Each structure stands twice: as C-alpha cells, then as structure tokens.
C-alpha cells in the first residue's frame, strides 16, 4: 500500500502542473486574442495602434474599446487626434465620445477649438456638477 502511494505522488504533481499550465495558457490566449482583435480592427480602419501600446492600455486599465472607437471616428472624419490625447482624457474621466464629436463638429465648422479646450471644458462642467450635487 505504501509503495502504491509513492508511485501515485509524482503522477499527481505532474497532473496538477499540467492543469495549472493549461489554465495559464488559456488565460494568455484569451488576452492575446483580445489584443489581436483590437490590433486588426485598428489596422483595417486606418488608425493603426501598435501591439505594445494595446498591452500598455490594458495594463493601465484604460477604456480601450471606447478609445479605439473614438480614434477611428476621428480618423475617418479627418481630425488629427492622437492615442495619447484620447487615453489621457479618458483616464481623467472626460466623456471622450462627446469630446470627439464636439471636436469633429468644430473642425467641420472651421471653429478654432483644440482638443485641450474641449477636455478642460468637460472637466470644468463635471466639477461644477459635483459641487451642485453636494
């Protein structure tokens, strides 16, 4: 009986190791597929995003889907809006969809408005709204 338990020990350790390794592999595969989907979407839309940048955004927990969507909309509208500008605004809590559409509208109407102006306005409105609620 003791001999049978000794032979089973290494097999269980190997089995647990294989199951753990398979779980880690599946997690990495899911993350990679998510990143690859975003990468392909950006490339096909004409707003390329480096793979390393996608990983950095995921690690910073940036709202990557919203950032990508708004960058694509801006690129299609001919508005020069960088990934940095969108991500920074999103992390500050700005409604980047509204800000992007405002910038596109301003550019189409030849208004002299910058992204920074729109972000500052949005942040100021949010601060005012918070004060009124308190």
URKA-V286182 format. One record per backbone hydrogen bond with DSSP energy under -0.5 kcal/mol. CO is the residue of the C=O (numbers start at 1). NH is the residue of the N-H. Records with the same first field share a line. If there is no record, write none. Layout:
CO: NH / NH
//
This chain:
1: 5
2: 6
3: 7
4: 8
5: 9
6: 10
7: 11
8: 12
9: 13
10: 14
11: 15
12: 16
13: 17
14: 18
15: 19
16: 20
17: 21
18: 22
19: 23
20: 24
21: 25
22: 26
23: 27
24: 28
25: 29
26: 30
27: 31
28: 32
29: 33
30: 34
31: 35
32: 36
33: 37
34: 38
35: 39
36: 40
37: 41
38: 42
39: 43
40: 44
41: 45
42: 46 / 47
43: 46
50: 54
51: 55
52: 56
53: 57
54: 58
55: 59
56: 60
57: 62
58: 61
62: 64
63: 67
64: 68
65: 69
66: 70
67: 71
68: 72
69: 73
70: 74
71: 75
72: 76
73: 77
74: 79
75: 78
78: 80
79: 81
82: 86
83: 87
84: 88
85: 89
86: 90
87: 91
88: 92
89: 93 / 94
90: 93
94: 96
95: 99
96: 100
97: 101
98: 102
99: 103
100: 104
101: 105
102: 106
103: 107
104: 108
105: 109
106: 111
107: 110
111: 113
114: 118
115: 119
116: 120
117: 121
118: 122
119: 123
120: 124
121: 125
122: 126
123: 127
124: 128
125: 129
126: 130
127: 131
128: 132
129: 133
130: 134
//
